[in-house]
Amino acid sequence: MDPQNADSRISDSQDSDSQQPFLSIVIPAHNEEKRLPPSLHKIDAFLKTQDYTAEVLIVENGSQDNTAAVAKEYAGRYPYIRVMEVDTRGKGRAVKAGMLAAKGQYRFICDADLSMPIDELVHFLPPYAEGNDVIIASREAHGARRVGEPLYRHLMGRINTLIIKLFALRGYEDTQCGFKMFKADVADDLFTVQQLNGIGFDVELLYIAGKRGYSVKEQPITWYFDPYSTMRLVDDSLHMLKEIFEIRQNWRKGYYDKATVENSQS
């Protein structure tokens, strides 16, 4: 069981004491029984072309479909796949559990829909990652491409970005893309103090990273629109604003201090 999350558990069929891999790919998965298999096939094909060791950690998060069964089936086929089950809903909760259970020197958050082609992962690793503690995929940075996205959805994203810039983070064009890389020690530091379970967890992590002085790079990507996305303009914008103020309160209260975490675990 993940010591950071009492709701989580990892399939017993996986060896939790295996040698540290170079890369961990963490996939939060809620009701992903249909999108997960093609994405895992693409990831497997990609990893076969690489010369480093890797693990894939699927974090099933309170699904009502057969996501857990599908994930475990693939874990039975591929020894580098582990399955973790987090019963309580929340993408932030699932990502936190997965990133703290991951063992890789580099840890990559990857949306189950694989809307960013997995081949672009090379730009998040050395030598491209040299000098960067965190690399976040950006659909807005110079050189990025958005494919098949309706105009209204793009505008929804820009409104959320404006809210984030006004009240939390001024230096980023796209904090919400679901593909991010962290060095192992940085991941352990940031995710241990992460508090939010909702959509604001990305902003929270980057906010703490900025306060810690970590270097963060926005990496332009090609991104393919997913028509099954559940993004909602008014509800998500209001929820984001609420969580931004919660982040600022958490910082003032000292919830993100390293000493606070160390004391709470002693």
KEKE-3310 file (N, C-alpha, C; in steps of 0.2 Angstrom, whole numbers, plus 5000, padded with zeros to 4 digits):
npx = (5004:5002:5011:5008:4995:4980:4970:4975:4982:4993:4995:4998:5005:5016:5033:5039:5051:5060:5074:5079:5070:5074:5064:5048:5031:5017:5000:4985:4969:4952:4937:4942:4942:4941:4949:4962:4968:4972:4981:4991:4996:5003:5012:5020:5025:5033:5042:5049:5058:5067:5083:5083:5078:5061:5045:5028:5015:4999:4986:4971:4956:4943:4934:4919:4918:4926:4940:4950:4951:4955:4967:4974:4975:4983:4995:4998:5002:5013:5028:5033:5023:5013:4999:4989:4977:4966:4953:4946:4939:4947:4958:4970:4972:4974:4986:4995:4997:5002:5014:5021:5023:5030:5046:5055:5070:5066:5050:5035:5019:5005:4991:4978:4972:4981:4983:4994:5006:5016:5029:5034:5039:5053:5058:5056:5066:5084:5095:5088:5081:5091:5097:5084:5072:5058:5047:5035:5022:5016:5002:5002:5014:5028:5029:5021:5007:4989:4977:4962:4954:4940:4935:4928:4932:4945:4945:4939:4949:4959:4953:4953:4967:4970:4964:4972:4984:4981:4979:4988:4999:5010:5019:5017:5010:5002:4996:4988:4989:4990:5002:5017:5034:5045:5060:5066:5069:5063:5050:5047:5048:5038:5026:5024:5020:5009:4992:4979:4965:4958:4956:4965:4977:4988:4992:4995:5006:5015:5016:5021:5033:5039:5041:5050:5061:5064:5068:5058:5052:5043:5037:5034:5021:5013:4996:4982:4965:4952:4937:4929:4932:4928:4928:4921:4915:4910:4909:4921:4930:4926:4928:4942:4946:4942:4951:4963:4964:4963:4976:4984:4981:4985:4999:5001:4998:5008:5007:5014:5027:5043:5048:5036:5030:5040:5039:5026:5027:5035)
npy = (4994:5011:5022:5036:5037:5031:5025:5018:5005:4992:4981:4964:4956:4962:4966:4975:4979:4980:4984:5001:5010:5019:5027:5032:5030:5037:5034:5041:5034:5035:5027:5022:5010:5009:5018:5015:5003:5005:5015:5009:5000:5008:5015:5003:5000:5011:5011:4999:5004:5011:5013:5012:5007:5005:5009:5007:5014:5012:5020:5016:5024:5024:5019:5016:5007:4993:4997:4993:4979:4978:4985:4977:4965:4969:4971:4958:4954:4962:4964:4976:4984:4991:4990:5001:5005:5017:5021:5033:5046:5058:5067:5073:5067:5054:5055:5060:5049:5039:5045:5046:5032:5028:5023:5028:5037:5048:5055:5053:5061:5055:5057:5046:5046:5048:5060:5068:5063:5049:5048:5060:5060:5059:5072:5076:5071:5068:5071:5083:5087:5092:5102:5106:5104:5102:5098:5104:5099:5109:5117:5129:5135:5143:5135:5124:5113:5112:5100:5098:5104:5112:5130:5135:5127:5130:5143:5142:5136:5146:5156:5150:5149:5163:5166:5159:5165:5178:5176:5167:5161:5168:5166:5156:5148:5137:5127:5116:5105:5088:5081:5079:5080:5075:5076:5063:5066:5079:5076:5068:5078:5088:5081:5075:5086:5090:5096:5097:5088:5090:5099:5109:5104:5104:5118:5120:5112:5118:5131:5128:5123:5135:5143:5135:5136:5128:5124:5126:5121:5125:5114:5114:5105:5093:5092:5082:5085:5079:5073:5068:5074:5081:5094:5109:5125:5136:5130:5123:5134:5142:5133:5131:5144:5144:5134:5140:5151:5143:5137:5148:5151:5139:5140:5151:5146:5137:5124:5119:5118:5111:5106:5105:5093:5084:5084:5079:5066:5060)
npz = (5000:4996:5006:5006:5004:5009:5003:4992:4982:4976:4963:4968:4960:4954:4956:4969:4973:4963:4952:4950:4937:4922:4917:4922:4918:4922:4922:4925:4927:4924:4921:4908:4900:4886:4879:4885:4880:4866:4868:4877:4868:4859:4868:4871:4859:4857:4868:4865:4855:4862:4872:4886:4903:4908:4917:4917:4926:4930:4936:4942:4945:4954:4944:4935:4925:4916:4918:4928:4927:4913:4914:4923:4915:4905:4913:4916:4904:4901:4909:4914:4917:4930:4941:4950:4962:4966:4976:4979:4971:4959:4950:4954:4966:4961:4952:4961:4970:4961:4956:4968:4970:4960:4953:4944:4937:4930:4929:4922:4919:4911:4900:4898:4886:4877:4869:4866:4854:4858:4854:4856:4868:4869:4870:4882:4890:4894:4881:4880:4892:4900:4913:4917:4930:4929:4916:4906:4895:4882:4873:4868:4868:4857:4842:4845:4840:4838:4834:4826:4835:4841:4839:4850:4861:4862:4866:4878:4885:4885:4893:4905:4907:4907:4920:4928:4926:4931:4944:4950:4942:4932:4922:4913:4898:4896:4908:4910:4902:4900:4901:4909:4915:4928:4938:4948:4962:4963:4960:4971:4981:4978:4976:4988:4996:4990:4990:4984:4975:4964:4948:4949:4953:4945:4944:4957:4959:4950:4956:4969:4964:4959:4970:4977:4969:4958:4941:4927:4912:4897:4885:4868:4860:4848:4848:4849:4848:4859:4857:4867:4879:4895:4899:4906:4903:4912:4925:4927:4926:4938:4948:4946:4950:4963:4968:4966:4975:4987:4986:4988:5001:5007:5006:5014:5026:5028:5023:5013:5016:5018:5031:5037:5031:5034:5048:5050:5046:5055)
capx = (5000:5006:5011:5005:4987:4977:4965:4978:4985:4996:4994:5003:5009:5022:5039:5040:5058:5065:5079:5076:5070:5076:5058:5041:5026:5011:4994:4979:4964:4945:4933:4946:4943:4941:4955:4968:4972:4977:4987:4996:5000:5007:5018:5024:5029:5038:5047:5054:5063:5072:5088:5083:5073:5055:5040:5021:5011:4992:4982:4964:4954:4936:4930:4913:4918:4931:4946:4954:4952:4959:4974:4977:4976:4990:5000:4999:5006:5019:5031:5035:5017:5010:4992:4988:4970:4964:4946:4942:4939:4950:4964:4975:4974:4977:4992:5000:4998:5006:5020:5025:5024:5034:5053:5060:5074:5062:5043:5031:5012:5003:4984:4976:4970:4987:4982:5001:5010:5021:5036:5037:5042:5060:5059:5056:5071:5090:5098:5083:5079:5097:5096:5077:5069:5051:5046:5028:5019:5012:4999:5002:5021:5030:5030:5015:5001:4983:4974:4955:4951:4935:4937:4925:4936:4952:4943:4938:4956:4962:4949:4956:4974:4969:4962:4978:4989:4979:4979:4992:5006:5011:5024:5015:5004:4998:4998:4984:4990:4991:5009:5022:5040:5048:5065:5063:5069:5059:5043:5046:5047:5032:5020:5023:5016:5002:4986:4973:4964:4954:4959:4970:4983:4994:4994:4998:5013:5020:5016:5026:5040:5042:5043:5056:5066:5065:5068:5052:5052:5037:5039:5029:5020:5008:4991:4976:4958:4948:4930:4926:4934:4923:4929:4915:4918:4909:4910:4928:4933:4924:4932:4949:4947:4942:4957:4969:4964:4965:4983:4987:4980:4989:5005:5002:4997:5014:5006:5019:5034:5047:5048:5029:5030:5045:5037:5020:5029:5040)
capy = (5000:5018:5026:5043:5037:5025:5022:5015:4998:4990:4974:4960:4952:4966:4966:4982:4980:4979:4989:5008:5011:5026:5031:5030:5033:5037:5035:5041:5031:5034:5025:5022:5004:5009:5022:5013:4998:5007:5019:5005:4997:5013:5015:4997:5000:5016:5009:4994:5007:5015:5009:5013:5004:5009:5006:5010:5013:5014:5022:5016:5029:5024:5018:5012:5002:4988:4999:4990:4973:4979:4987:4971:4961:4971:4970:4951:4952:4966:4964:4983:4988:4990:4993:5004:5006:5022:5021:5039:5050:5064:5066:5075:5061:5048:5057:5060:5042:5036:5048:5044:5025:5027:5022:5030:5043:5053:5052:5057:5060:5054:5056:5039:5046:5049:5066:5070:5057:5046:5049:5067:5060:5060:5079:5077:5067:5070:5077:5089:5089:5094:5109:5107:5100:5100:5100:5103:5100:5116:5117:5136:5138:5143:5129:5119:5113:5109:5097:5096:5107:5118:5136:5137:5124:5134:5149:5139:5135:5152:5159:5147:5152:5170:5166:5156:5171:5184:5175:5162:5160:5173:5164:5150:5148:5131:5123:5111:5100:5082:5078:5083:5076:5078:5072:5059:5070:5084:5073:5066:5084:5092:5077:5074:5091:5092:5095:5097:5082:5092:5101:5114:5101:5106:5124:5119:5109:5123:5136:5126:5123:5141:5145:5131:5138:5123:5126:5123:5122:5123:5111:5114:5098:5092:5089:5081:5086:5073:5075:5065:5077:5083:5101:5113:5132:5140:5126:5122:5141:5144:5128:5133:5150:5142:5131:5145:5154:5138:5136:5153:5150:5133:5142:5155:5142:5133:5117:5116:5118:5104:5105:5102:5087:5080:5083:5075:5059:5058)
capz = (5000:4996:5012:5006:5002:5012:4998:4986:4983:4970:4961:4971:4955:4952:4961:4971:4975:4957:4951:4948:4930:4920:4916:4924:4914:4926:4918:4929:4923:4927:4915:4902:4897:4879:4877:4888:4876:4860:4871:4879:4862:4856:4872:4871:4853:4858:4872:4861:4851:4867:4875:4893:4906:4910:4920:4916:4932:4928:4942:4941:4950:4955:4938:4935:4920:4917:4918:4932:4924:4907:4916:4926:4909:4902:4917:4916:4898:4901:4916:4916:4919:4937:4942:4956:4962:4971:4976:4980:4964:4959:4946:4958:4970:4957:4950:4967:4972:4956:4956:4974:4970:4954:4955:4939:4938:4927:4930:4917:4919:4904:4900:4895:4879:4873:4864:4863:4852:4863:4852:4858:4875:4869:4871:4890:4893:4892:4882:4880:4899:4904:4916:4919:4935:4927:4909:4905:4888:4881:4867:4867:4867:4850:4839:4846:4835:4840:4829:4827:4841:4839:4842:4857:4866:4863:4870:4885:4888:4886:4898:4911:4907:4910:4927:4931:4925:4935:4952:4952:4939:4926:4917:4909:4893:4897:4914:4911:4897:4905:4900:4912:4917:4934:4940:4954:4969:4963:4961:4978:4985:4976:4977:4995:4999:4986:4994:4980:4972:4958:4942:4951:4956:4940:4946:4963:4959:4947:4961:4974:4961:4958:4977:4978:4964:4953:4934:4923:4904:4893:4879:4863:4857:4844:4852:4846:4852:4861:4858:4873:4885:4899:4901:4906:4904:4918:4931:4928:4928:4944:4952:4946:4954:4970:4970:4966:4982:4991:4985:4991:5008:5009:5006:5019:5032:5029:5021:5008:5019:5019:5038:5039:5029:5038:5055:5049:5044:5060)
cpx = (5004:5006:5008:4998:4984:4972:4968:4981:4988:4996:4999:5008:5015:5027:5040:5047:5063:5069:5076:5076:5073:5070:5052:5036:5019:5005:4988:4973:4957:4941:4936:4947:4943:4947:4962:4971:4976:4982:4993:5000:5005:5013:5022:5028:5035:5044:5052:5059:5068:5077:5088:5078:5067:5050:5033:5017:5004:4988:4975:4961:4946:4932:4924:4912:4923:4938:4951:4956:4956:4966:4978:4979:4982:4996:5002:5003:5013:5022:5032:5029:5015:5003:4991:4980:4969:4957:4943:4944:4944:4957:4970:4977:4977:4984:4997:5002:5003:5013:5024:5026:5029:5041:5058:5064:5070:5055:5038:5023:5010:4995:4983:4974:4975:4986:4989:5004:5015:5028:5038:5040:5049:5062:5059:5061:5078:5091:5094:5082:5085:5095:5089:5075:5062:5051:5038:5026:5015:5009:4999:5009:5023:5032:5025:5010:4995:4979:4967:4952:4946:4937:4934:4929:4942:4950:4942:4945:4960:4959:4952:4963:4974:4968:4968:4983:4988:4980:4984:4999:5006:5015:5023:5009:5000:5000:4994:4984:4992:4997:5014:5028:5043:5054:5063:5063:5064:5051:5042:5044:5040:5026:5019:5019:5010:4996:4979:4972:4960:4959:4965:4976:4989:4996:4997:5005:5018:5021:5022:5033:5043:5044:5049:5062:5068:5064:5062:5052:5045:5039:5033:5028:5014:5002:4985:4969:4955:4941:4926:4928:4928:4923:4923:4918:4917:4911:4917:4932:4932:4928:4939:4951:4947:4948:4963:4969:4965:4973:4987:4987:4984:4996:5006:5002:5003:5013:5011:5026:5037:5047:5041:5028:5034:5042:5031:5021:5033:5036)
cpy = (5006:5021:5033:5043:5031:5022:5018:5009:4996:4983:4970:4957:4956:4966:4973:4984:4979:4985:4996:5009:5018:5030:5028:5034:5032:5039:5035:5039:5030:5033:5025:5015:5004:5012:5019:5008:5000:5012:5015:5002:5002:5014:5009:4998:5005:5014:5003:4998:5011:5010:5009:5008:5008:5005:5010:5009:5016:5014:5022:5020:5029:5023:5014:5007:4997:4990:4995:4983:4973:4981:4981:4965:4962:4970:4963:4950:4956:4967:4971:4987:4986:4993:4995:5006:5011:5023:5028:5043:5056:5063:5068:5070:5055:5049:5057:5053:5038:5039:5046:5036:5024:5027:5025:5036:5049:5050:5057:5055:5060:5053:5049:5040:5047:5055:5069:5063:5055:5047:5055:5066:5061:5067:5081:5074:5069:5067:5083:5091:5091:5101:5110:5102:5097:5102:5098:5104:5106:5115:5125:5139:5138:5137:5123:5119:5109:5107:5095:5099:5113:5124:5137:5133:5127:5140:5147:5139:5141:5156:5156:5149:5159:5170:5164:5162:5176:5182:5170:5162:5164:5170:5158:5151:5142:5127:5117:5105:5094:5078:5082:5078:5080:5073:5069:5063:5076:5082:5071:5073:5087:5088:5076:5080:5093:5091:5094:5090:5084:5095:5106:5111:5103:5113:5124:5117:5114:5129:5134:5126:5130:5144:5141:5133:5133:5126:5122:5125:5120:5120:5111:5107:5099:5089:5088:5081:5079:5075:5072:5068:5080:5090:5105:5120:5135:5136:5125:5129:5143:5139:5129:5139:5149:5139:5135:5148:5149:5137:5142:5153:5144:5136:5147:5151:5137:5126:5114:5117:5111:5102:5102:5095:5082:5078:5078:5068:5056:5054)
cpz = (5000:5002:5012:5005:5004:5008:4992:4988:4976:4969:4964:4966:4953:4958:4963:4973:4969:4956:4948:4941:4929:4920:4919:4921:4919:4923:4923:4924:4926:4921:4909:4899:4889:4876:4879:4883:4870:4863:4873:4874:4860:4861:4872:4865:4853:4862:4869:4857:4856:4870:4883:4896:4908:4913:4918:4922:4930:4935:4941:4947:4950:4949:4939:4929:4921:4917:4922:4929:4918:4909:4919:4920:4906:4906:4917:4909:4898:4908:4918:4918:4926:4937:4949:4957:4968:4971:4976:4974:4965:4955:4950:4963:4967:4955:4956:4969:4967:4956:4962:4974:4964:4956:4950:4941:4935:4927:4926:4918:4912:4904:4896:4888:4874:4867:4862:4861:4857:4861:4854:4865:4875:4871:4878:4894:4891:4885:4882:4887:4903:4907:4918:4924:4933:4920:4908:4898:4887:4874:4865:4865:4859:4847:4840:4841:4839:4834:4830:4832:4839:4842:4849:4862:4867:4867:4877:4889:4889:4892:4905:4912:4910:4917:4931:4931:4930:4942:4954:4949:4933:4921:4912:4904:4893:4902:4914:4906:4902:4904:4903:4915:4923:4936:4947:4960:4969:4963:4968:4983:4984:4978:4984:4998:4995:4990:4990:4976:4965:4953:4943:4953:4951:4942:4952:4963:4956:4952:4966:4970:4960:4965:4979:4974:4959:4946:4930:4916:4901:4886:4874:4860:4852:4848:4848:4850:4853:4862:4864:4880:4889:4902:4900:4908:4911:4925:4932:4930:4935:4949:4952:4950:4961:4973:4970:4973:4987:4991:4989:4999:5011:5010:5012:5026:5033:5027:5016:5010:5020:5026:5040:5037:5033:5045:5055:5048:5050:5066)
residu = (MET:ASP:PRO:GLN:ASN:ALA:ASP:SER:ARG:ILE:SER:ASP:SER:GLN:ASP:SER:ASP:SER:GLN:GLN:PRO:PHE:LEU:SER:ILE:VAL:ILE:PRO:ALA:HIS:ASN:GLU:GLU:LYS:ARG:LEU:PRO:PRO:SER:LEU:HIS:LYS:ILE:ASP:ALA:PHE:LEU:LYS:THR:GLN:ASP:TYR:THR:ALA:GLU:VAL:LEU:ILE:VAL:GLU:ASN:GLY:SER:GLN:ASP:ASN:THR:ALA:ALA:VAL:ALA:LYS:GLU:TYR:ALA:GLY:ARG:TYR:PRO:TYR:ILE:ARG:VAL:MET:GLU:VAL:ASP:THR:ARG:GLY:LYS:GLY:ARG:ALA:VAL:LYS:ALA:GLY:MET:LEU:ALA:ALA:LYS:GLY:GLN:TYR:ARG:PHE:ILE:CYS:ASP:ALA:ASP:LEU:SER:MET:PRO:ILE:ASP:GLU:LEU:VAL:HIS:PHE:LEU:PRO:PRO:TYR:ALA:GLU:GLY:ASN:ASP:VAL:ILE:ILE:ALA:SER:ARG:GLU:ALA:HIS:GLY:ALA:ARG:ARG:VAL:GLY:GLU:PRO:LEU:TYR:ARG:HIS:LEU:MET:GLY:ARG:ILE:ASN:THR:LEU:ILE:ILE:LYS:LEU:PHE:ALA:LEU:ARG:GLY:TYR:GLU:ASP:THR:GLN:CYS:GLY:PHE:LYS:MET:PHE:LYS:ALA:ASP:VAL:ALA:ASP:ASP:LEU:PHE:THR:VAL:GLN:GLN:LEU:ASN:GLY:ILE:GLY:PHE:ASP:VAL:GLU:LEU:LEU:TYR:ILE:ALA:GLY:LYS:ARG:GLY:TYR:SER:VAL:LYS:GLU:GLN:PRO:ILE:THR:TRP:TYR:PHE:ASP:PRO:TYR:SER:THR:MET:ARG:LEU:VAL:ASP:ASP:SER:LEU:HIS:MET:LEU:LYS:GLU:ILE:PHE:GLU:ILE:ARG:GLN:ASN:TRP:ARG:LYS:GLY:TYR:TYR:ASP:LYS:ALA:THR:VAL:GLU:ASN:SER:GLN:SER)
# end
